[in-house]
Amino acid sequence: GALSARSQGGQLAVSVSDTIFNANVGGEGGAVAIMAESAGATEMQLSHTTLLNNLATGSGGGGAIYIYATSQGTADLTVLNTTLSDNHAGSAGGGLRLASNGGSAGANVAFSTL
């Protein structure tokens, strides 16, 4: 994918605005992957952004966005005024996929088109 944010025991914050993610390919998260492990914390905000024609080829899915938390990690996404369109995944979540294995993964979506 185009953007990956991964924390392992630390804290990570990413903000993306007024951006287009188009025709990206990734294993998990065709355009964006957000991961938190080992009590790490990852926060991402997407605003006024378009995610279009992205593809996730891996078993985790998330054609446009993949969020994953494990080992007491916390991964949070805020999506505002954003469009996810025509994204595809080989498994689950053509637009957005949340997954957790011992962690906390969350998404807050407002004023957006999925």
Secondary structure, DSSP 8 states (H G I E B T S, - for coil): --EEEEEESSEEEEEEES-EEES-EESS-SSEEEEEETT-EEEEEEES-EEES-EE-STT--SSEEEEEETT-EEEEEEES-EEES-EESSS-SSEEEEEEBSEEEEEEES-B-
